[in-house]
Amino acid sequence: MKGDYSIPSENYLTVHIDDIFIPNSSYSDPSRDVIMTKEDFIYFANWARVRNFRPSLLFNGYGENTIEGKTLIDTVMSSGIAFLFEWINHTYEHINLDNASFEIIYNEIYRNLSFASRYKLTGFDRFVLVTGEHSGLNNPQLIAAARRFRIINIGDDASVNLSSRSL
């Protein structure tokens, strides 16, 4: 029949949710910091599972100890829900890397890679990096450090940087 279509329900778009494990400014009140709680994370994981939706979580290992008691990463790992997500290195402390030295950038990447390894994050691609604030992309020290770790994909913010760049 004309106009009648059978389309399978599958997700082809990935959604990046950044700053996992660290506080962030509230959208409705930028003067107030918010952080995902254990309950938020479990609710979101169940919501994603029911919808067969696998978002990418950009994580900062620095925040693993900012929640009292059991940490959010401990909840994620003990609940068996880590596999529901793709995990992406978002640097350890989320600092601006525009003018950072090779050593600082190297440590930001290394410490987050170590975090992912320590927790055995499934779905983690060590060859992908999205820097904090999408910074450092014009800093040759970032490229040198990324090459040291054999990183082949570095995320950018296309809403700010409208043209592609060669690295």
BABASE-428060 format. One record per residue (C-alpha): residue in one letter; x, y, z. Coordinates in steps of 0.05 Angstrom, whole numbers, plus 5000, padded with zeros to 4 digits. Layout:
REM BABASE-428060
AXYZ/...
//
This chain:
REM BABASE-428060
M500050005000/K502350704985/G504951055047/D505050415089/Y512050255115/S514849735162/I521050015195/P524649635250/S525650005315/E533150075320/N537650645344/Y542750895294/L544451535331/T549151535390/V548152025445/H554152275485/I552852425558/D558952755587/D562152885655/I559952225685/F562552185757/I563752935766/P559053505786/N556353955732/S552354605729/S544954525731/Y541554705666/S535955085701/D540555415752/P547755475729/S549955715798/R548155025827/D552254405816/V548853735807/I551653025802/M548452375780/T546551955840/K546751195844/E539151185839/D539351645778/F544351185744/I540550545757/Y534050875733/F537451115670/A540650435657/N533950085663/W530750615618/A536150505565/R535649745571/V528049735560/R528950165497/N534949775470/F538650445473/R546250465484/P548751165498/S556051355502/L558251585571/L564152055573/F567351945640/N572152305685/G575351835736/Y577052415782/G569952415808/E569851695833/N570751905905/T566052505907/I559852125931/E559351906003/G559451156018/K559450695959/T561951055897/L557751115834/I562750685795/D562150145848/T554650165840/V555350125764/M559949525768/S556349145823/S549649235789/G552048915725/I549749505683/A556449765655/F555649345592/L549449755573/F553850345554/E559650535510/W564950865554/I569251435527/N575451755558/H573752475575/T580352605611/Y581352495685/E579853175715/H576353525656/I581354095655/N582254575597/L588054315553/D588754915506/N595455125536/A597154495576/S604054175572/F605253485544/E606053205615/I599453475639/I595753215578/Y599252545581/N597252465655/E589952665641/I589452125589/Y593551605626/R589851675692/N583051585658/L585650985619/S587950695685/F581150825715/A577750455658/S582649875665/R581849835740/Y574349785735/K574449355671/L569349795636/T566149375582/G564849755518/F570750215530/D574650405468/R581650635489/F582850935420/V577551475428/L578352125467/V573852715480/T577653245519/G574553645574/E571154265545/H573253995477/S579654365491/G586754275467/L584954115396/N589754645370/N595154465420/P600554035387/Q602053735456/L595153415455/I596553085388/A603352845412/A600252535475/A594552235436/R599451905388/R603251625447/F596951255468/R595151075396/I588751475401/I585751525331/N579251905344/I578652555382/G571752855390/D570253575374/D564154015386/A561154145317/S556254665346/V562255105362/N567454885310/L563654905245/S569354685200/S573254035203/R580654055219/S586653635203/L590753405262/
//
